């Protein structure tokens, strides 16, 4: 199991990014969360096997059809205690 913290920059709020990412994470059997940040970015913690996590990192670089992703910052993270993938409130 690996965990990554993603910070997604670009036009990623108000375009369905969080819900699209939640659906993709569930499809890939990942745990973690996604949320908007007050600075206009989206932040996500994704956890699962290395191959599945890499797939969602690649997905995050494109996002949903109406998003415009400028870049994604990826960092190592602690494995969350949940097995679900959820949308959190803005921080």
C-alpha positions as CSV (number, residue, x, y, z in Angstrom):
1,X,0.0,0.0,0.0
2,X,1.2,3.5,-0.8
3,X,-0.3,6.9,-0.2
4,X,0.1,10.1,-2.1
5,X,-1.0,13.7,-1.4
6,X,-1.9,15.6,-4.6
7,X,-2.3,19.3,-5.1
8,X,-4.0,20.0,-8.4
9,X,-3.6,23.5,-9.9
10,X,-5.6,25.1,-12.7
11,X,-9.3,25.6,-13.4
12,X,-10.3,22.7,-11.1
13,X,-13.1,24.2,-8.9
14,X,-16.7,24.5,-10.0
15,X,-16.2,22.0,-12.8
16,X,-17.1,18.7,-11.1
17,X,-13.5,17.8,-10.4
18,X,-14.0,16.4,-6.8
19,X,-17.0,14.2,-7.7
20,X,-15.2,12.9,-10.9
21,X,-12.1,12.1,-8.8
22,X,-14.3,10.4,-6.2
23,X,-15.9,8.2,-8.9
24,X,-12.5,7.3,-10.4
25,X,-11.0,6.5,-7.0
26,X,-13.9,4.2,-6.2
27,X,-13.5,2.5,-9.6
28,X,-9.8,2.0,-8.8
29,X,-10.6,0.7,-5.3
30,X,-8.7,3.5,-3.6
31,X,-9.2,5.1,-0.2
32,X,-8.7,8.7,0.9
33,X,-10.4,12.0,0.2
34,X,-10.6,15.0,-2.0
35,X,-11.4,18.6,-1.2
36,X,-11.3,22.2,-2.5
37,X,-8.7,24.5,-1.0
38,X,-9.4,28.2,-0.5
39,X,-6.5,29.1,-2.8
40,X,-8.4,27.6,-5.8
41,X,-6.6,24.3,-5.9
42,X,-8.0,20.8,-5.2
43,X,-6.2,18.6,-2.8
44,X,-6.5,14.8,-2.6
45,X,-5.1,12.0,-0.5
46,X,-5.1,8.7,-2.4
47,X,-4.2,5.3,-1.0
48,X,-4.0,1.8,-2.5
49,X,-1.7,-0.4,-4.4
50,X,1.1,1.4,-6.3
51,X,-0.3,0.7,-9.7
52,X,-3.8,2.0,-8.9
53,X,-2.4,5.1,-7.2
54,X,-0.3,5.8,-10.3
55,X,-3.4,5.5,-12.5
56,X,-5.2,8.1,-10.4
57,X,-2.2,10.4,-10.4
58,X,-2.2,10.3,-14.2
59,X,-6.0,10.8,-14.2
60,X,-5.6,13.9,-12.0
61,X,-3.3,15.5,-14.6
62,X,-6.3,15.6,-17.0
63,X,-9.3,15.6,-14.6
64,X,-12.9,15.8,-16.0
65,X,-13.5,17.0,-19.5
66,X,-14.4,20.6,-18.4
67,X,-11.4,21.1,-16.1
68,X,-8.1,22.7,-17.1
69,X,-5.2,21.2,-15.1
70,X,-2.0,23.3,-15.2
71,X,0.0,21.0,-13.0
72,X,-0.2,18.5,-10.2
73,X,2.2,18.4,-7.2
74,X,2.6,14.9,-5.8
75,X,4.1,14.1,-2.3
76,X,4.4,11.0,-0.2
77,X,1.8,10.7,2.5
78,X,0.7,8.6,5.5
79,X,-1.8,5.9,4.8
80,X,-5.2,7.0,6.0
81,X,-7.3,5.0,8.5
82,X,-10.3,4.8,6.3
83,X,-11.2,2.4,3.5
84,X,-13.6,4.7,1.8
85,X,-13.0,7.6,-0.6
86,X,-14.9,10.7,0.3
87,X,-15.3,14.4,-0.5
88,X,-14.3,16.7,2.4
89,X,-15.3,20.3,3.1
90,X,-13.2,23.1,1.8
91,X,-10.1,23.9,3.8
